[in-house]
Amino acid sequence: MNVLVVNAGSSSLKLSVLGEHDELLAQHHVERWEGGVDLPEDFPEIHAVGHRVVHGGPDLTTPVVVDDKTRAEIERLTDLAPLHQPRALAGIDAVTALLPDVPQVACFDTAFHATLPPVAATYPLPARWRERFGLRRYGFHGLSHAYAARRAVELAGGGTRVVTCHLGAGCSLAAVRDGRSVDTTMGFTPLGGLAMATRSGDLDPGLLVWLLDGRLGLDEVNDGLEHGSGLLGVGGHADLRDLREADDENARLAVDLFVHRLRQSVAAMTASLGGLDLLVFTGGIGEHDAAVRADTVAGLGFLGVELDGERNAEREGDERISTGRSDADVWVVEAREDVEVAHGARQVLG
């Protein structure tokens, strides 16, 4: 079964076709995507389509066939992921128009974290709020975390306690025990957790109450948290490479803050697991920024983690970058959400 994987981002579109054994048969990337889908002429025959969808809410916790009911539920969750959900819907609609007879399956980034225990998923808020609005930690980047954890365990030949670090424009960590997510840094929306390119990550809720108490409007606060915070808000640039090139006081603070929050989160996820067997870096920053990996691990000596500087600097592909003395292996794994989506489509369609 050839599966067309559709990954619709906030401004781009990634299409890939995976064969029966997850071999990459074709791919196409549209940088500035306006909503339609045109497959290149050299694409192979498509037997099924799998869509990456960011938010599945409390009910969509496994891959599901896309029908009118599923589409409506995805649309209903738009206010929980306003940057991502409409784009996923646009991808579904475009493929429906292009390939009306090909079955489609939606795979959700939140689904991997449906296994969070109550102690990790529950917010200490009034019960009436939690019950009325479904307030809980959902977690995100689940397709990436699931693949990275499984791939690292395969490469390492074992490991039951895994911390995965998905680091890109959006960032999150997951604590994975025996292949199941037991904790994660993002929460009710993709705005929580680590400081990111333009997103704030975790904040004191009282700070937001104070700002909203007649000082700033809701739209201004929302826009600032989503688009004007994180690395951009502190250092003036959303990209770590630009911050290092700028090399001024604010830029250095932004880089240091990013690494500081990352170290904190690795330690927190390790605590949730009761120890660490594998630490895995994935995503654009995780795979390609050797300095972030080195600076992060340098502050984790109390966990017995030690990086091999040469391996870290020269690594290619999926590779272990820790020394033989390290108590836990450190790996870099290429992000392959497309493999997880293809697996989900085959699981549903048989």
C-alpha positions, 0 to 999 in steps of 0.5 A: 500500500502506497501512502501519501502523507500530507503534513500541512504547516502554518505556511508550507505543505510537505507531501511524501509517498511511502511504500509498503516498507516505509521506503520513501518513493517520492516527496514534494515540498511547497514553501508558500502553500495557498491551500490547493494540492497538485501532485507532481506527474512522477508521483507513484500510484496512491492507495491511501492518504494520511494526514498529520493533524495537530489536535485531536482533543479528548476523543480522537486518540487513535488514527481515524478514517476521515469522514464528515463526522471526523472533519467536523470534530477537527474543525470544532477543535480549531480554537485550541490550535488556531495556527495549525487546525485550519491548515490540516482541514485545508489539506483534507479538503484539497485531497478530497477534491483531487483524489475523491475515491482514495481513503483518507486517515487523520493521525493526531499529534495529541494521540501519543499523549493520551496515555498520560497518567492523571497525575501528569494530565491534570491541572490543579484547577477547580473541578467545575472548570476542568469538567465543563471545558475539558481542561487537561494537558494534551501534549503535542508533537506526538507523532515525532516523539513516538517515532524518535523514541521507538527508533532510538530504542531500536538503534540502542538495542533497548532502553525503557526510560527515554526522554525525547526532545523535539526541537524546531520552531515549536519545541516539546519534550516527552517522557516515554516509558516502554513506548508510552508517553507518561509526561510531556512539556506542552499542555492544553495548547501548543503554546506551553512548555519550552521557550520557542522561536516566537512562542513564550512557553510556560508563564506565571498565569498571574502575569497574564491576569495582570496584563489583561486587567485593563493593560492590554487587550486579549487579541494583543496578548494572544498575538504577543504570546504566539508571534512575538515571544520566545527567542524573538521576544528576548533576542530580536530574532526567531532563529538561533543562527541569527541570534549567534550572528548578532552576538549582542547582549539580548541575543546571548540571553535568548540563547542561554534562556533557551538552553536553560529551559531545555536543561530544566525540562530534560531533568523534569522528564527524567524525574517523571521516569525515575531515571534515564536510559536514552536521551534523544534529540530530533527536529530541525534544531535537535538534528542540526544544532550541535552547540545546543546539544553540547550546551544542554548535555554539559549541564546534565552531568548530575544525570551521568550523561556525557557527550562525545564532542567529535561525534556530536560535531560530525554526526550524520544521520541517526547516530549515538553521540555520547561517550562509552562512559555515559550512564545514558546514551544520547542519540540524534534521530531524524524526525520522521512523522511521515512514517508514523502517519503511514503506519496509522493509515495502514493500521486503520485501513488494513 
